[in-house]
Amino acid sequence: MEKMNCPPDFRCPISMEIMKDPVTIITGVSYERKNIEKWFFVYNKKTCPTTMQCVESFDMTPNHTLKRLILAWKETLVAPPSTSSSMPQPLIKHDEMVSLFTALESSPFKVSSMKKIRAIVELGDETKSDFIRSGGVEAVVGMLINQFDNSDFVSFQACEEALGILHLLPLSKQDEKSFQLISKPDPMRSIAIILQRGSAEARFYAITIFRKIAKTGFNWNPLLEDQGIDLFKSLLELVYDGICNKASSYALEILFEILSSSKKSQLKAIEAGAICILIELLPDSNRSKSEKMLLLIKLLCESPEGRMAMVDHSLGIPVISKTLLQVSNLATKLGVKILWQVCNFHPTERVLEEMLMYGALKKLVTLLHLEGRLSSTKKKVLEMLKMHCNSWRRHQCFPCDLKDYLGVK
């Protein structure tokens, strides 16, 4: 409830979390100190995440006023409820909201109007439902489409604010009308471009909307035809930046939905450098992200191009070998499938040597003992060992007792 009703200015534009130590940078925008320090000094960015302006000075000024406002607001959350018999807030705000998006098209202050609408929608589920019933989705989506073709900064900012409203909505098939309005080609194209060029906050809104739409079984092919490789580049950039864990995780989920839809999408992702990015990020990722990344790598390695990208990367085999028996049971199963795909279709001498050198072979042998029944994972392990034992058995680390077990001399 605290985050739902939080004023937008109290959230860090990078992490979207309520700020505890807000600081202001040279562009006048405030951020949580640890997030903006990571942006500048860990990721070596030289732009403001919100405005994307180039930053010449990395000085940060503590925003004591904003901090006091946040603390005062938090105190109101634990204050006893008012006994006033005044009219419920949602009813008071209805007329204001309707008048705002009714006049949205002709208003010269679109950004300000969108912020006011968002503040009302954020009040709770009742105002969200009222917004949808009153035609708010039609008004905001219409504004998003009409303003997007304008080249000025204010119009683009208004589109970003529109996503700030739309990302608050459920966007499920239960609300079919809203889903159909937003999932049409023109709105989806606008959202995809904001995902590529928008501020950090707007990109978070865009990826959140895409994630909700992805859960409905959305057909991504028309958007892929329109955006091509740029869509994958923007998704992979979110994964690679790692500046917002939620955005990174959402991007991985969307990539899986898209890549599962067609082989053509997999080839575009490979061209965009998906294998390279996933391999490089895998060693430092937590369990959940590691599993998602391995799932994507397995999917991409189903094609010759994916397997080639995998074995061409100097860290490919070493990183996958390291995940075996180290992350989780699911990660181990996915790692075995990836190695099986490579060993089955691309068993170069270098690949086999690296599997031996970086411990994959030793872990595969261990798996034979851990897997009690003849599971699909154990079958793949046995296939790899039988297929390449003639190459591996010449090395000292190949277990002698496995020769009889595998029927080799």
VOTORLUM-629499 format. One line per 2 residues: number of its first residue (from 1); their letters; for each residue x, y, z of C-alpha. Coordinates in nm, 2 decimals. Layout:
NUM	A	X/Y/Z  ... .
! end
This chain:
1	ME	0.00/0.00/0.00  0.29/0.24/0.08 .
3	KM	0.44/0.21/-0.27  0.10/0.22/-0.44 .
5	NC	0.01/0.56/-0.29  0.36/0.70/-0.29 .
7	PP	0.39/1.04/-0.47  0.59/1.00/-0.79 .
9	DF	0.86/1.25/-0.69  0.94/1.04/-0.38 .
11	RC	1.06/0.75/-0.60  1.41/0.72/-0.73 .
13	PI	1.38/0.75/-1.12  1.64/0.47/-1.15 .
15	SM	1.51/0.20/-0.91  1.15/0.32/-0.87 .
17	EI	1.19/0.27/-0.50  1.11/0.53/-0.23 .
19	MK	1.42/0.73/-0.16  1.60/0.72/0.17 .
21	DP	1.90/0.94/0.09  1.80/1.17/-0.20 .
23	VT	2.07/1.37/-0.38  2.03/1.62/-0.66 .
25	II	2.27/1.63/-0.96  2.36/1.92/-1.19 .
27	TG	2.05/1.86/-1.41  1.82/1.93/-1.11 .
29	VS	1.69/1.58/-1.09  1.70/1.39/-0.75 .
31	YE	1.80/1.03/-0.71  1.87/0.78/-0.44 .
33	RK	2.24/0.83/-0.37  2.36/0.47/-0.41 .
35	NI	2.17/0.44/-0.74  2.31/0.75/-0.91 .
37	EK	2.66/0.67/-0.78  2.64/0.33/-0.94 .
39	WF	2.51/0.49/-1.26  2.81/0.73/-1.28 .
41	FV	3.10/0.54/-1.12  3.02/0.17/-1.17 .
43	YN	2.86/0.18/-1.52  3.06/0.49/-1.62 .
45	KK	2.76/0.67/-1.76  2.80/1.04/-1.84 .
47	TC	2.43/1.13/-1.88  2.14/1.21/-1.65 .
49	PT	1.92/0.89/-1.64  1.60/1.10/-1.66 .
51	TM	1.67/1.37/-1.91  1.95/1.19/-2.09 .
53	QC	2.14/1.52/-2.10  2.52/1.50/-2.09 .
55	VE	2.66/1.56/-1.75  2.99/1.75/-1.71 .
57	SF	3.00/1.75/-1.33  2.92/1.45/-1.11 .
59	DM	2.87/1.66/-0.79  2.57/1.55/-0.58 .
61	TP	2.39/1.78/-0.34  2.19/1.62/-0.05 .
63	NH	1.82/1.71/-0.10  1.72/1.77/0.27 .
65	TL	1.39/1.92/0.18  1.28/1.62/-0.02 .
67	KR	1.40/1.39/0.25  1.20/1.57/0.51 .
69	LI	0.89/1.55/0.29  0.93/1.18/0.24 .
71	LA	0.97/1.12/0.62  0.66/1.34/0.69 .
73	WK	0.46/1.15/0.43  0.57/0.81/0.59 .
75	ET	0.45/0.94/0.92  0.10/1.00/0.78 .
77	LV	0.08/0.63/0.68  0.09/0.53/1.04 .
79	AP	-0.14/0.80/1.17  -0.48/0.70/1.29 .
81	PS	-0.76/0.71/1.03  -0.96/1.03/1.01 .
83	TS	-1.32/1.02/1.15  -1.43/1.28/0.90 .
85	SS	-1.75/1.20/0.72  -1.64/1.38/0.40 .
87	MP	-1.71/1.23/0.06  -1.47/0.94/-0.04 .
89	QP	-1.16/1.06/-0.23  -1.23/0.86/-0.55 .
91	LI	-1.57/1.04/-0.59  -1.42/1.38/-0.53 .
93	KH	-1.15/1.31/-0.80  -1.38/1.17/-1.07 .
95	DE	-1.49/1.50/-1.22  -1.14/1.64/-1.21 .
97	MV	-1.00/1.33/-1.39  -1.27/1.33/-1.65 .
99	SL	-1.22/1.70/-1.73  -0.85/1.65/-1.76 .
101	FT	-0.85/1.38/-2.02  -1.15/1.52/-2.20 .
103	AL	-0.95/1.84/-2.26  -0.62/1.65/-2.31 .
105	ES	-0.61/1.69/-2.69  -0.65/2.06/-2.69 .
107	SP	-0.45/2.14/-2.38  -0.11/2.31/-2.43 .
109	FK	0.01/2.17/-2.10  -0.01/1.80/-2.17 .
111	VS	0.28/1.70/-1.95  0.12/1.87/-1.65 .
113	SM	-0.22/1.73/-1.73  -0.08/1.38/-1.75 .
115	KK	0.10/1.41/-1.42  -0.23/1.52/-1.25 .
117	IR	-0.41/1.22/-1.41  -0.14/0.98/-1.29 .
119	AI	-0.16/1.12/-0.93  -0.53/1.05/-0.93 .
121	VE	-0.50/0.70/-1.08  -0.23/0.62/-0.81 .
123	LG	-0.48/0.67/-0.53  -0.59/0.31/-0.55 .
125	DE	-0.79/0.04/-0.72  -1.11/0.24/-0.72 .
127	TK	-0.97/0.53/-0.91  -0.80/0.29/-1.16 .
129	SD	-1.13/0.13/-1.23  -1.30/0.47/-1.26 .
131	FI	-1.03/0.58/-1.50  -1.09/0.28/-1.72 .
133	RS	-1.47/0.31/-1.71  -1.46/0.68/-1.79 .
135	GG	-1.26/0.64/-2.11  -0.92/0.73/-1.97 .
137	VE	-0.74/0.46/-2.16  -0.87/0.58/-2.49 .
139	AV	-0.77/0.94/-2.41  -0.42/0.86/-2.30 .
141	VG	-0.35/0.61/-2.58  -0.48/0.85/-2.83 .
143	ML	-0.26/1.12/-2.70  0.04/0.88/-2.70 .
145	IN	-0.01/0.81/-3.07  -0.08/1.16/-3.18 .
147	QF	0.20/1.32/-2.99  0.47/1.07/-3.08 .
149	DN	0.52/1.19/-3.43  0.61/1.54/-3.31 .
151	SD	0.98/1.58/-3.28  0.99/1.83/-2.99 .
153	FV	1.11/1.73/-2.64  0.79/1.83/-2.47 .
155	SF	0.58/1.60/-2.69  0.82/1.31/-2.62 .
157	QA	0.80/1.39/-2.25  0.42/1.38/-2.26 .
159	CE	0.44/1.03/-2.42  0.67/0.92/-2.13 .
161	EA	0.41/1.05/-1.89  0.14/0.85/-2.07 .
163	LG	0.33/0.53/-2.01  0.36/0.64/-1.64 .
165	IL	-0.02/0.61/-1.63  -0.06/0.30/-1.85 .
167	HL	0.19/0.09/-1.65  -0.03/0.13/-1.34 .
169	LP	-0.32/-0.06/-1.51  -0.37/-0.44/-1.49 .
171	LS	-0.36/-0.49/-1.87  -0.50/-0.84/-1.85 .
173	KQ	-0.74/-1.02/-2.07  -1.01/-0.97/-1.80 .
175	DE	-0.99/-0.60/-1.90  -1.01/-0.68/-2.27 .
177	KS	-1.09/-0.33/-2.39  -0.78/-0.17/-2.23 .
179	FQ	-0.56/-0.46/-2.35  -0.69/-0.43/-2.71 .
181	LI	-0.63/-0.05/-2.72  -0.27/-0.07/-2.59 .
183	SK	-0.17/-0.38/-2.79  -0.25/-0.23/-3.13 .
185	PD	0.05/-0.17/-3.36  0.07/0.21/-3.32 .
187	PM	0.08/0.22/-2.94  0.31/-0.08/-2.92 .
189	RS	0.55/0.09/-3.17  0.55/0.41/-2.95 .
191	IA	0.62/0.20/-2.64  0.90/0.02/-2.82 .
193	II	1.07/0.35/-2.92  1.04/0.49/-2.57 .
195	LQ	1.21/0.16/-2.45  1.50/0.25/-2.68 .
197	RG	1.53/0.63/-2.64  1.34/0.72/-2.32 .
199	SA	1.46/0.82/-1.98  1.54/0.55/-1.72 .
201	EA	1.20/0.60/-1.56  1.01/0.58/-1.89 .
203	RF	1.20/0.27/-1.99  1.09/0.11/-1.67 .
205	YA	0.73/0.19/-1.75  0.77/0.05/-2.10 .
207	IT	0.92/-0.28/-1.99  0.65/-0.31/-1.73 .
209	IF	0.37/-0.27/-1.99  0.55/-0.52/-2.22 .
211	RK	0.57/-0.77/-1.94  0.20/-0.75/-1.86 .
213	IA	0.11/-0.78/-2.23  0.35/-1.07/-2.27 .
215	KT	0.15/-1.27/-2.01  -0.16/-1.26/-2.24 .
217	GF	0.00/-1.46/-2.52  0.06/-1.15/-2.73 .
219	NW	0.18/-1.20/-3.09  0.51/-1.02/-3.11 .
221	NP	0.57/-1.08/-3.48  0.42/-0.76/-3.61 .
223	LL	0.62/-0.55/-3.37  0.94/-0.74/-3.46 .
225	ED	0.87/-0.68/-3.83  0.84/-0.31/-3.75 .
227	QG	1.13/-0.27/-3.50  1.36/-0.55/-3.61 .
229	ID	1.69/-0.58/-3.43  1.65/-0.25/-3.24 .
231	LF	1.39/-0.41/-3.02  1.63/-0.68/-2.91 .
233	KS	1.91/-0.42/-2.86  1.69/-0.22/-2.62 .
235	LL	1.59/-0.53/-2.42  1.94/-0.65/-2.40 .
237	EL	2.06/-0.31/-2.29  1.82/-0.32/-2.00 .
239	VY	1.96/-0.66/-1.91  2.32/-0.55/-1.94 .
241	DG	2.28/-0.22/-1.75  2.16/-0.40/-1.44 .
243	IC	2.08/-0.05/-1.29  1.73/-0.17/-1.20 .
245	NK	1.69/-0.53/-1.10  1.32/-0.54/-1.18 .
247	AS	1.37/-0.39/-1.53  1.65/-0.64/-1.60 .
249	SY	1.44/-0.93/-1.48  1.14/-0.82/-1.68 .
251	AL	1.35/-0.78/-1.99  1.47/-1.14/-1.96 .
253	EI	1.11/-1.26/-1.93  1.00/-1.07/-2.24 .
255	LF	1.30/-1.20/-2.43  1.19/-1.56/-2.35 .
257	EI	0.83/-1.49/-2.47  0.96/-1.34/-2.79 .
259	LS	1.22/-1.60/-2.86  0.98/-1.88/-2.80 .
261	SS	0.75/-1.75/-3.07  0.97/-1.80/-3.38 .
263	KK	1.31/-1.91/-3.51  1.33/-1.58/-3.70 .
265	SQ	1.33/-1.39/-3.37  1.61/-1.61/-3.23 .
267	LK	1.83/-1.52/-3.53  1.77/-1.15/-3.47 .
269	AI	1.85/-1.18/-3.10  2.17/-1.36/-3.19 .
271	EA	2.26/-1.09/-3.43  2.20/-0.83/-3.16 .
273	GA	2.46/-1.00/-2.94  2.23/-1.19/-2.70 .
275	IC	2.46/-1.49/-2.65  2.76/-1.26/-2.57 .
277	IL	2.57/-1.05/-2.32  2.41/-1.34/-2.14 .
279	IE	2.74/-1.53/-2.11  2.92/-1.23/-1.97 .
281	LL	2.65/-1.15/-1.72  2.59/-1.51/-1.60 .
283	PD	2.88/-1.54/-1.35  2.76/-1.25/-1.14 .
285	SN	2.39/-1.31/-1.15  2.17/-1.44/-0.87 .
287	RS	1.99/-1.77/-0.89  1.67/-1.64/-1.05 .
289	KS	1.85/-1.44/-1.32  2.09/-1.72/-1.38 .
291	EK	1.81/-1.96/-1.45  1.64/-1.72/-1.69 .
293	ML	1.97/-1.65/-1.87  2.04/-2.02/-1.91 .
295	LL	1.69/-2.08/-2.04  1.75/-1.81/-2.31 .
297	IK	2.10/-1.95/-2.40  1.95/-2.30/-2.43 .
299	LL	1.68/-2.16/-2.66  1.93/-1.98/-2.88 .
301	CE	2.16/-2.28/-2.90  1.88/-2.47/-3.07 .
303	SP	2.00/-2.30/-3.39  2.34/-2.34/-3.56 .
305	EG	2.40/-1.97/-3.54  2.34/-1.98/-3.16 .
307	RM	2.57/-2.27/-3.11  2.84/-2.10/-3.32 .
309	AM	2.81/-1.78/-3.11  2.83/-1.99/-2.79 .
311	VD	3.15/-2.17/-2.88  3.31/-1.87/-3.04 .
313	HS	3.29/-1.68/-2.71  3.60/-1.74/-2.50 .
315	LG	3.39/-1.76/-2.19  3.11/-1.98/-2.33 .
317	IP	3.21/-2.33/-2.23  3.39/-2.21/-1.90 .
319	VI	3.08/-2.02/-1.78  2.83/-2.30/-1.86 .
321	SK	3.07/-2.55/-1.70  3.08/-2.34/-1.38 .
323	TL	2.70/-2.33/-1.34  2.68/-2.71/-1.32 .
325	LQ	2.60/-2.82/-0.96  2.67/-2.46/-0.84 .
327	VS	2.35/-2.26/-0.88  2.04/-2.48/-0.86 .
329	NL	1.89/-2.81/-1.00  1.72/-2.62/-1.28 .
331	AT	2.04/-2.44/-1.37  2.23/-2.77/-1.38 .
333	KL	1.96/-2.93/-1.61  1.97/-2.63/-1.84 .
335	GV	2.35/-2.63/-1.84  2.36/-3.00/-1.94 .
337	KI	2.11/-2.93/-2.22  2.33/-2.65/-2.35 .
339	LW	2.64/-2.86/-2.35  2.46/-3.15/-2.51 .
341	QV	2.34/-2.92/-2.79  2.70/-2.81/-2.85 .
343	CN	2.85/-3.16/-2.82  2.59/-3.31/-3.04 .
345	FH	2.61/-3.05/-3.32  2.93/-2.86/-3.28 .
347	PT	3.18/-3.10/-3.11  3.51/-2.93/-3.21 .
349	ER	3.84/-3.03/-3.05  3.85/-2.70/-2.87 .
351	VL	3.51/-2.74/-2.72  3.59/-3.09/-2.59 .
353	EE	3.92/-2.97/-2.45  3.75/-2.68/-2.27 .
355	ML	3.49/-2.90/-2.12  3.77/-3.11/-1.98 .
357	MY	3.98/-2.82/-1.87  3.71/-2.62/-1.70 .
359	GA	3.56/-2.91/-1.51  3.25/-2.99/-1.71 .
361	LK	3.35/-3.35/-1.77  3.41/-3.41/-1.40 .
363	KL	3.07/-3.26/-1.30  2.90/-3.47/-1.57 .
365	VT	3.04/-3.78/-1.42  2.93/-3.66/-1.07 .
367	LL	2.58/-3.62/-1.21  2.57/-3.99/-1.31 .
369	HL	2.59/-4.07/-0.94  2.35/-3.80/-0.82 .
371	EG	2.07/-3.88/-1.07  1.91/-4.19/-0.92 .
373	RL	1.68/-4.28/-1.20  1.74/-4.26/-1.58 .
375	SS	1.62/-3.90/-1.61  1.64/-3.69/-1.93 .
377	TK	1.94/-3.51/-1.78  2.12/-3.84/-1.71 .
379	KK	2.04/-3.97/-2.06  2.20/-3.66/-2.21 .
381	VL	2.51/-3.70/-1.99  2.55/-4.06/-2.10 .
383	EM	2.51/-3.96/-2.46  2.78/-3.70/-2.43 .
385	LK	3.02/-3.94/-2.26  2.96/-4.22/-2.51 .
387	MH	2.98/-3.99/-2.80  3.32/-3.83/-2.70 .
389	CN	3.48/-4.07/-2.46  3.74/-4.16/-2.73 .
391	SW	3.86/-3.80/-2.72  3.84/-3.76/-2.34 .
393	RR	3.97/-4.10/-2.22  4.32/-4.02/-2.34 .
395	HQ	4.34/-3.76/-2.06  4.43/-3.86/-1.70 .
397	CF	4.12/-3.70/-1.55  3.89/-3.94/-1.73 .
399	PC	3.77/-4.20/-1.47  3.90/-4.54/-1.55 .
401	DL	3.60/-4.71/-1.40  3.37/-4.54/-1.65 .
403	KD	3.54/-4.72/-1.94  3.37/-5.05/-1.85 .
405	YL	3.05/-4.87/-1.76  3.04/-4.70/-2.11 .
407	GV	3.16/-5.01/-2.29  3.48/-4.86/-2.42 .
409	K	3.84/-5.00/-2.42 .
! end
